[in-house]
Amino acid sequence: MELKIEHWGQVGGQTAPVKLITLTNSQGISLQLTNYGCIVTSIKVPDRNGVVADVVLGYESLEKYLGGHPFFGAVAGRYANRIAEGRYELDGEVFQLETNEAPTGQHLHGGTKGFDKYVWDFEIEEQEEATYVHLTRVSLDGEGGYGGTLNVTHTIGLDEFNQVHYNFQAFTNKPTVVNLVNHSYYNLAGHDSGTVDQHELKLYSQFYTPVYDNSIPTGEILSVKGTGLDFTETKQIALNKAMMPLGGFDHNCILDGSRKEGEYNYAAELYEPQSGRMMTVLTTQPAVQFYNGFKLSNKHWVGRHGERYESCYGMCLETQHYPDSPNNLHFPTTRLNPGELFEEKTIHRFSIK
């Protein structure tokens, strides 16, 4: 394993310097991340012929990230996904958050200054077959409208088995709600290769949470059978895309636990036939948000080295708890109490076939 740390700039109003950290294993896979927003800026993976491509959307400079982006590679929190009208209640106390998602009027990904807008402290752990970056910060009581001071550790790592690790731990001094994810956009053909429509996807999910027009769950749990969300068998994304309004996937898919590996459930398998690259997602989380990036054309995103990122040029598989869980008590709880440890782990395993 190789490690490189470079100075990458400074964020106004924040004292900690921004670093760019590169991890490289002996199999030719490299991972780049920055302690600004825990953003994964690059994952380079060889194809079946040994040709290396960057398989995540992103930028080559801090300045571009500071200019705005749709969560390319960033941590989303304190509560990833949406909370209805930005409001939740704990023990009779109502907490009002920003309603920062303009099209829906709902709270999204922690607000306009969520966890993705902070420079995190970090420490490096080097093992013989893996290197981990432990990123930490303290989110104070009242930050973003949330209650409780939250101590967070987000660990991002790469190992010699071609696995990228996204782990989270958090504890609080007052009851709060927590939902943390990495928000990378993947294109296994390469970030500059067009849409992901020809990728083949399997989701280990037989049920999903339908939503209203404002993207907030109705509270129902429905079968994927007969819908465009049925990826219980491996399918080309384009085939099911034709069944979806506006060709869009942005849905919370409940993991069925039908295949396990130790403490992890299989969540998804993504395959790109031209390159032979495959990505398997395993997680301890109860669900995965499948977003095919169909809204990327809503704004003009010029990514790494001038590449224009259009609709569906990258897709997300965000392992998570359900959206709006604080307002749906029959969903798996996202409540964290003092004395408890929030801990979730996800692996993205790369391979060739």
C-alpha positions as CSV (number, residue, x, y, z in Angstrom):
1,M,0.0,0.0,0.0
2,E,1.2,3.5,-0.9
3,L,0.2,6.7,0.8
4,K,0.6,10.3,-0.4
5,I,-0.6,13.5,1.3
6,E,-0.6,16.9,-0.4
7,H,-1.6,20.3,0.6
8,W,-4.8,21.2,-1.4
9,G,-5.8,24.6,-0.2
10,Q,-7.9,26.4,2.5
11,V,-11.6,27.1,3.1
12,G,-12.5,30.6,4.2
13,G,-13.5,30.8,7.8
14,Q,-12.1,27.4,8.7
15,T,-8.6,27.1,10.2
16,A,-7.7,23.5,9.3
17,P,-5.8,23.1,6.0
18,V,-7.3,21.0,3.2
19,K,-5.4,18.0,2.2
20,L,-5.6,15.6,-0.8
21,I,-4.8,12.0,0.3
22,T,-4.0,9.3,-2.2
23,L,-4.1,5.6,-1.3
24,T,-2.8,3.0,-3.9
25,N,-2.8,-0.8,-3.6
26,S,-0.6,-3.3,-5.4
27,Q,-3.4,-4.2,-7.8
28,G,-3.3,-0.8,-9.5
29,I,-6.4,0.7,-7.8
30,S,-6.0,4.2,-6.3
31,L,-8.4,6.2,-4.2
32,Q,-8.2,9.9,-3.6
33,L,-10.0,11.8,-1.0
34,T,-9.9,15.2,0.8
35,N,-10.7,16.1,4.3
36,Y,-13.0,18.9,3.0
37,G,-16.4,17.2,3.2
38,C,-14.8,13.8,3.3
39,I,-15.1,13.9,-0.5
40,V,-13.8,11.0,-2.6
41,T,-12.4,12.9,-5.6
42,S,-11.2,9.9,-7.6
43,I,-11.2,6.1,-7.8
44,K,-9.0,4.7,-10.5
45,V,-9.6,1.1,-11.5
46,P,-8.1,-1.1,-14.3
47,D,-10.4,-2.8,-16.9
48,R,-10.0,-6.3,-18.2
49,N,-7.2,-5.2,-20.4
50,G,-5.4,-3.3,-17.7
51,V,-6.5,0.1,-18.9
52,V,-7.1,2.4,-15.9
53,A,-10.1,4.8,-15.8
54,D,-11.5,7.1,-13.1
55,V,-14.9,5.6,-12.2
56,V,-16.4,8.4,-10.1
57,L,-17.5,11.9,-11.1
58,G,-15.6,14.7,-9.6
59,Y,-13.3,17.7,-9.9
60,E,-9.5,18.1,-10.0
61,S,-9.4,21.1,-7.7
62,L,-10.7,22.3,-4.3
63,E,-11.9,25.6,-6.0
64,K,-14.3,23.7,-8.2
65,Y,-15.8,21.9,-5.2
66,L,-16.2,25.2,-3.3
67,G,-18.0,26.5,-6.4
68,G,-20.9,24.0,-5.8
69,H,-21.7,20.5,-6.8
70,P,-24.4,17.9,-6.4
71,F,-22.6,16.0,-3.6
72,F,-20.0,14.5,-5.9
73,G,-18.3,11.9,-3.6
74,A,-19.1,13.8,-0.4
75,V,-20.4,12.8,3.0
76,A,-24.1,13.6,3.5
77,G,-25.2,14.4,7.0
78,R,-26.2,14.9,9.8
79,Y,-29.2,13.4,8.1
80,A,-28.7,12.1,4.6
81,N,-31.7,12.1,2.3
82,R,-34.9,13.9,3.2
83,I,-36.9,14.9,6.2
84,A,-40.5,16.1,5.6
85,E,-40.8,19.9,5.9
86,G,-37.5,19.9,7.8
87,R,-39.3,18.9,11.0
88,Y,-38.9,16.1,13.5
89,E,-39.9,15.6,17.1
90,L,-38.0,13.8,19.9
91,D,-39.5,13.4,23.4
92,G,-42.0,16.3,22.8
93,E,-39.4,18.7,21.5
94,V,-39.8,19.9,17.9
95,F,-36.7,20.6,15.8
96,Q,-37.0,22.7,12.7
97,L,-34.4,22.3,10.0
98,E,-33.8,24.1,6.7
99,T,-36.1,23.2,3.8
100,N,-33.2,23.5,1.4
101,E,-34.2,21.3,-1.6
102,A,-35.7,24.0,-3.9
103,P,-37.8,21.7,-6.1
104,T,-39.5,19.9,-3.2
105,G,-39.4,22.3,-0.3
106,Q,-38.0,19.5,2.0
107,H,-34.8,19.2,4.1
108,L,-32.0,17.4,2.2
109,H,-28.6,16.0,3.2
110,G,-28.2,18.1,6.3
111,G,-29.0,21.5,4.8
112,T,-27.1,24.1,2.9
113,K,-24.1,23.7,5.3
114,G,-24.2,20.1,6.1
115,F,-21.3,17.8,6.9
116,D,-20.0,18.1,3.3
117,K,-19.1,21.8,3.9
118,Y,-16.6,21.4,6.7
119,V,-12.9,20.6,6.9
120,W,-12.5,17.5,9.0
121,D,-9.5,16.5,11.2
122,F,-8.0,13.2,10.2
123,E,-5.5,10.5,11.2
124,I,-4.0,7.8,9.1
125,E,-3.9,4.1,10.1
126,E,-1.5,2.0,8.0
127,Q,-1.8,-1.7,8.1
128,E,0.0,-4.3,6.0
129,E,-3.0,-5.0,3.7
130,A,-5.0,-1.8,4.1
131,T,-4.8,1.9,4.8
132,Y,-7.6,3.8,6.5
133,V,-8.2,7.6,6.9
134,H,-10.1,8.3,10.1
135,L,-11.9,11.7,9.6
136,T,-13.4,13.3,12.6
137,R,-15.4,16.3,13.6
138,V,-17.7,17.6,16.3
139,S,-21.1,18.8,15.2
140,L,-22.3,21.1,18.0
141,D,-25.8,21.2,19.6
142,G,-28.0,23.3,17.3
143,E,-25.8,23.1,14.2
144,G,-28.1,23.0,11.2
145,G,-31.1,23.0,13.6
146,Y,-30.3,19.5,14.9
147,G,-30.3,18.8,18.7
148,G,-27.3,17.3,20.5
149,T,-23.6,17.6,20.1
150,L,-22.5,14.8,17.8
151,N,-19.0,13.4,17.7
152,V,-18.5,11.7,14.3
153,T,-15.8,9.5,12.8
154,H,-16.0,8.7,9.1
155,T,-13.4,6.2,8.0
156,I,-12.5,5.8,4.4
157,G,-10.0,3.1,3.4
158,L,-8.6,1.0,0.6
159,D,-7.2,-2.6,1.0
160,E,-5.2,-5.1,-1.1
161,F,-8.5,-7.0,-1.9
162,N,-9.7,-4.1,-4.1
163,Q,-12.2,-2.9,-1.5
164,V,-13.1,0.7,-0.6
165,H,-14.4,1.0,2.9
166,Y,-16.9,3.7,4.1
167,N,-17.4,3.3,7.9
168,F,-19.2,5.6,10.3
169,Q,-19.3,6.0,14.1
170,A,-21.0,8.6,16.2
171,F,-22.1,9.4,19.7
172,T,-24.2,12.2,21.2
173,N,-24.8,14.0,24.5
174,K,-28.5,14.5,23.8
175,P,-31.1,12.5,21.8
176,T,-30.7,13.2,18.1
177,V,-31.2,11.7,14.6
178,V,-28.4,10.4,12.4
179,N,-28.2,9.1,8.9
180,L,-24.8,9.2,7.2
181,V,-23.8,8.1,3.7
182,N,-21.1,8.6,1.1
183,H,-22.6,10.2,-2.1
184,S,-20.3,9.1,-4.9
185,Y,-21.5,9.0,-8.5
186,Y,-20.2,5.9,-10.3
187,N,-19.6,5.2,-14.0
188,L,-17.6,2.0,-14.4
189,A,-16.8,2.8,-18.0
190,G,-15.1,5.9,-16.8
191,H,-16.3,9.3,-15.6
192,D,-16.0,10.7,-19.2
193,S,-17.7,7.9,-21.1
194,G,-21.4,9.0,-21.3
195,T,-24.4,7.5,-19.6
196,V,-24.6,4.6,-17.3
197,D,-27.7,3.2,-19.1
198,Q,-25.8,0.2,-20.5
199,H,-24.6,-0.8,-17.0
200,E,-26.1,-4.0,-15.6
201,L,-27.5,-3.8,-12.1
202,K,-28.7,-6.3,-9.5
203,L,-30.3,-5.0,-6.2
204,Y,-30.7,-7.3,-3.3
205,S,-34.1,-5.7,-2.7
206,Q,-37.7,-6.9,-3.0
207,F,-39.4,-3.9,-1.4
208,Y,-39.1,-0.1,-1.6
209,T,-40.6,2.9,0.1
210,P,-42.8,4.9,-2.4
211,V,-42.8,8.7,-2.2
212,Y,-45.1,11.6,-2.9
213,D,-44.4,14.1,-5.6
214,N,-42.2,16.0,-3.0
215,S,-39.9,12.9,-2.7
216,I,-41.1,12.2,0.9
217,P,-42.1,8.6,1.7
218,T,-45.8,7.9,1.9
219,G,-45.1,5.5,4.8
220,E,-46.0,2.4,2.6
221,I,-43.6,-0.5,1.9
222,L,-44.4,-1.9,-1.5
223,S,-43.1,-4.8,-3.6
224,V,-40.8,-4.0,-6.6
225,K,-42.4,-6.7,-8.7
226,G,-43.9,-5.3,-11.9
227,T,-42.1,-2.0,-11.4
228,G,-39.0,-0.4,-12.9
229,L,-37.4,-0.9,-9.5
230,D,-37.3,-4.7,-10.0
231,F,-33.6,-5.5,-10.2
232,T,-33.9,-8.7,-8.3
233,E,-32.3,-10.3,-11.3
234,T,-29.5,-8.6,-13.1
235,K,-30.8,-6.2,-15.8
236,Q,-29.5,-3.5,-18.0
237,I,-30.5,-0.2,-16.4
238,A,-31.9,1.1,-19.7
239,L,-34.5,-1.6,-19.9
240,N,-36.1,-0.6,-16.5
241,K,-35.4,3.1,-17.1
242,A,-38.1,3.0,-19.8
243,M,-40.7,2.1,-17.1
244,M,-39.9,5.1,-14.9
245,P,-41.4,8.7,-15.2
246,L,-38.8,10.9,-16.8
247,G,-36.4,7.9,-16.9
248,G,-35.5,8.6,-13.3
249,F,-34.5,6.4,-10.4
250,D,-34.2,8.1,-6.9
251,H,-35.6,5.5,-4.6
252,N,-35.0,3.9,-1.3
253,C,-34.7,0.1,-1.8
254,I,-35.0,-2.1,1.3
255,L,-32.3,-4.8,1.5
256,D,-33.7,-8.3,1.9
257,G,-30.7,-9.9,3.6
258,S,-30.9,-12.8,1.1
259,R,-27.1,-12.9,0.8
260,K,-24.6,-12.2,3.6
261,E,-20.9,-12.1,4.2
262,G,-20.2,-11.9,7.9
263,E,-21.9,-8.9,9.3
264,Y,-22.6,-7.4,5.9
265,N,-25.6,-7.8,3.6
266,Y,-25.2,-7.7,-0.1
267,A,-26.8,-4.5,-1.4
268,A,-26.0,-4.3,-5.1
269,E,-23.9,-5.6,-8.0
270,L,-23.0,-3.2,-10.8
271,Y,-21.4,-4.4,-14.0
272,E,-20.1,-2.5,-17.1
273,P,-19.8,-5.1,-20.0
274,Q,-17.4,-3.1,-22.3
275,S,-14.7,-2.7,-19.6
276,G,-15.5,-5.8,-17.6
277,R,-15.4,-3.7,-14.4
278,M,-17.7,-4.8,-11.6
279,M,-18.6,-3.2,-8.3
280,T,-20.2,-5.2,-5.5
281,V,-21.7,-3.2,-2.6
282,L,-22.0,-4.8,0.9
283,T,-23.3,-3.0,3.9
284,T,-24.6,-3.2,7.5
285,Q,-27.2,-0.5,6.6
286,P,-30.9,-1.5,6.1
287,A,-31.4,0.1,2.6
288,V,-29.7,1.6,-0.4
289,Q,-30.8,4.7,-2.3
290,F,-30.5,4.0,-6.1
291,Y,-30.2,7.3,-8.0
292,N,-29.3,7.2,-11.7
293,G,-28.3,10.8,-11.9
294,F,-31.2,11.8,-14.1
295,K,-31.3,15.3,-12.6
296,L,-27.6,16.1,-13.5
297,S,-28.7,18.1,-16.5
298,N,-30.7,20.5,-14.3
299,K,-27.5,22.5,-14.0
300,H,-24.3,22.9,-16.0
301,W,-21.7,20.7,-14.3
302,V,-18.3,20.8,-15.8
303,G,-16.3,18.1,-14.1
304,R,-12.8,16.8,-14.1
305,H,-10.6,18.3,-16.9
306,G,-13.5,20.0,-18.6
307,E,-15.8,16.9,-19.0
308,R,-19.5,18.0,-19.1
309,Y,-21.6,15.8,-16.8
310,E,-25.0,15.3,-18.4
311,S,-28.1,13.4,-17.2
312,C,-27.3,9.8,-16.1
313,Y,-23.5,10.2,-16.6
314,G,-23.1,8.7,-13.1
315,M,-25.2,6.8,-10.6
316,C,-25.3,6.6,-6.8
317,L,-25.8,3.5,-4.6
318,E,-26.1,5.3,-1.2
319,T,-26.3,2.8,1.6
320,Q,-28.5,4.3,4.3
321,H,-31.5,4.3,6.6
322,Y,-34.8,5.2,5.1
323,P,-35.6,8.8,4.3
324,D,-37.9,10.7,6.8
325,S,-37.5,7.9,9.4
326,P,-37.9,10.4,12.3
327,N,-41.5,10.9,11.1
328,N,-42.3,7.2,10.3
329,L,-42.0,5.2,13.5
330,H,-42.4,1.9,11.7
331,F,-39.2,2.5,9.8
332,P,-35.9,1.4,11.3
333,T,-35.0,4.0,13.8
334,T,-32.4,6.7,13.2
335,R,-32.6,8.0,16.8
336,L,-29.3,8.0,18.7
337,N,-29.4,8.4,22.5
338,P,-26.6,9.3,24.9
339,G,-24.5,6.2,25.8
340,E,-25.2,4.6,22.4
341,L,-22.9,4.2,19.5
342,F,-24.1,4.8,15.9
343,E,-22.0,2.4,13.7
344,E,-22.5,1.5,10.1
345,K,-20.1,0.0,7.5
346,T,-20.1,-0.3,3.8
347,I,-17.7,-2.0,1.3
348,H,-17.4,-1.2,-2.4
349,R,-15.5,-4.2,-3.9
350,F,-14.1,-3.9,-7.4
351,S,-13.4,-6.8,-9.7
352,I,-13.2,-7.9,-13.3
353,K,-15.3,-10.4,-15.2
